[in-house]
Amino acid sequence: MTNQISLPAAVRPDEVQRQKSLGEAIALCANIGGYSLDKTLQIDLGVDEAQFSRWQSGGEGVSWPKFERLMDVCGNDAPLLWMLYQRGYDLHSLRKRETETERELREAREQLAAERTERQAIEAAMRRMLVGTTS
């Protein structure tokens, strides 16, 4: 089993809504992640072919750690989104929580924008003073 985590891949809500079962949502997850339902994905997940087949057919439940691993390896949350849709959630209004890093980046960008605005106001005032058009 590798420690591979794929870059996040976009999942369109309409793609998720077309899946008729969790097994199909797992196949969609694999497909979006660039996998065929073959040994490569099974090796990367650390599961055997029989277990993986039972997940798809609904013959065996997927434990949460293995389910997370599937989504991490494939880089998308298609099966989770499918379950939410089945429970009546609007996939168009869902959004992920902001991570600590994303929050810090957002705050830094907001601070930078405020500083730019302040600097531009100061520069404009100085230009007016230099040309003698203070108001």
Protein Blocks (a to p, Z undefined) as FASTA:
>chain_A
ZZbdcddddddfklmmmpcbfklmmmmmmmmnopacdfklmmmnopafklmmmmmnopac
cdfklmmmmmmmnopaklmmmmmmmnopafklgccdddfklmmmmmmmmmmmmmmmmmmm
mmmmmmmmmnopaZZ
